[in-house]
Amino acid sequence: MNDVERALGYEFADGELLRRALTLKGADEHFNNESLECLGDSLIGFVVAEKFYLQGLDEGGITARKKSVVNDRALAEVSRALGLDAAIIRPKGVFANKKAVPSAYEAVAAAIYLDGGMRAAKDFILRTLDFDRREKDYIAMLQEALQGRGLPLPVYSHGLDEGRDGEHDFVVTVRAWDMSFYGRGPNTAAARRAAAKAACETLFGE
């Protein structure tokens, strides 16, 4: 774990906390990172929201920026940059767990908090997250573009799960400007974003 600590820029007093943060439930039912992941999710959310609050952003600005900085894609990128993906202790023969990579960052942040306190955790989060990261909110963009043209608001379907063998593959349709656009994703929220993106790109070149 010494290589992981060097990448994190933090040396643990209790090395078992780091090991636990990197252990998936299937690898050990009683010694795993589930509770650390939950704690880390709240901890990261607070640190990020506080940073944007101190920058003077209002509620909408904090929420929008937080969504860009703290999501599975963003946290997975940070985890990989820190080498956490390679250090995850997985169940034997299991590699395709997409949630494990971003969750490792959340669990590690919580482990640092428990090991070194809030100051150490905040330093780690503020040093490693990409606070300049921005992602287009296609759902909001589509609604605003239609409203600006005096057109009816987009109407989304509830989503149809076309996945098999326990794998989810949701399909959502959005009706906008008398046209239908489709999006796919591992959950309905992701499928809605994909559908809105398809509509924005086709209708407005966004």
N, C-alpha and C positions, 0 to 999 in steps of 0.2 A: 504493500500500500504506500510505500515511500514515494514512488513515482507519481501516484495520484495526489498525494499531499503537496508535492512540488508544483504540480500543475494547478492545484487549487490556490497555492500561495498561503496555505494554512497548515500548521502542524497540530494534530490532535493530541490532547493530553490522554484521552480515552480512545484508543484505536478501535475498540469494538463498536463505537458509535458510527465510525466511517464504514466499517464492514457491514453493519446492519443497514446503513443507508443505501448500500449497493446490492443488497440481497433481495431477490424477488420472492414473493410468497410461495410459489411452487417449488423453489429450491429449499425452503425451510418454512414450515407452517407456523412456527412459534418465534423465529428470529428473522424478521423480514422488515422491509421498509414502508409498509402500508401506513402505519400511524405517523411515521416521520414525513411521508409524502403529504399527508393531510395537513400537518402542522406547517410544513414548508410552503404549501400553497397559500395559506393565510398570511404567513410571514412575508413572503415575496410580494403579495398583493399590497400589504400595508406599506412596505418600504417604497415600492414604486409609486403608489398613490401619494405618499407623503412628499416624495421628491417633486412630483408635478404640482402638488399643492403649493409647495414652497417657491415654485417658479411662477406662481400667480395664476395658474389655470383655473377656470371655473369647473363646475361639476361635469358639464358635457366634455370639456377639453380633457379633464383627468380620465374620464371613462374611455374616450376614444384613444388616447395615447396609451393607456394601460392595456387595452385590447391588442394593440400592435406589439407592445413589448413583452407582454405575458400571455402567450398562447403556446400550444403544443409545438408548433413549428419553430417558433422563436427559441423556446427552451431546449428543443432537440438540437438546434444549431449550436447553442452554447455548450450543451453536454458533450457534443462531439468535439468541439474545439478544445474542451478540457480533458478529453480522452475518457470521459465517464462511460461512454457506450461500450468501450473495450473492457472496462473494469467491472461491469455489472455481473453479479453472480446469479446465473440463470438456472432453471431446472434443466436436467440433462436432456439434450435433444431439442430444446426449445430456443429458437432464435428470432422468430418473426413476431415479436411483441412490440409494436410501434409505441405504445404508451410508456414502455419501460424506460426509454431514453430521456424524454422530458421529465418523467417522474423522478429519475435519478438526481437531476439537478435540484428539484424541490426537496427531496429527502436529504441531500447533502447540505443544503442551506439550513435545514432544521437541525441537522446534526452539529453543524458549526455553532448554531445558536445555543444548543444545550451544552456544548463543550466549552465554549468561550464567551457566551453572553451576547447581548444584543449588539454591542459595538462591533464585535468580530463578524457577526452575521451581516450587519448592514454594510460593513466594509467590503465583504465578499460579494454581496449582491450588487452594490453600486459599482464595483470594479469589473464585474464579469458580464452583466447584462448590457445589451445594446439599446441605450435609451434614445438613440436617434432613429431607431427602426420605425418605419411607417408602412402600413399596409392599407391599400384602398378599401374602403367600406362600400362595396358594390351595392349592397342592399339600400343604404342611405343615398348613394349616388343615383340609383335608378329612380327612387321615389322623388328626389329633388328635381331630377331632369324632367320627369313627367309632369310634376306640379308646375314647374316653370313654364311649361308649354300649354298649361290648362287642360291636360289630358287626365283621364281616370287613373287612380292609383293602381299599382301592380297587384295582381291577385295570385297568390301562391297555392299550390295543392298541398295537401297534408303530407305527401311523400309516400312512396311505395318501396318496401324493402325487397329487393330482388336478389339478395345475397343467398348463399348456400353453405351448408356444412358449418353453421355457426358464424360465418363471416357476413357482416352487414354491408349492403351496397344499396343505399337509398337513392331514389330518383324523385326529384321535385320538378314540377312544371310551374313556370310563372307566365302569366298572361299580361302583356304590356303592348300598348299601341296596336291593338287588334292582332297581335302576333304571339305565338307560344315559343318559349325557350326552355331548354332542359338542363338540369345539372345533376351530377352524381357526387356522392360522398359517403363516408363511413357512418354519418349520422344525418338527421334531417337538417340541422343547422348548416353543416358543411355543404349539403346538397342545395340548400336555398342560396347560399353565397355563390355557388358555382352557376346556378341558374341566373341569378342577378348579373353576374359577371358576363355571361354569354349575351344577355339582353343589352347591357351597356356597350359591349364591344361591337355588337351588330348595329344597334340603333344610333349610337353616338360616337363610336370610334374610341371609347375610353378603355 
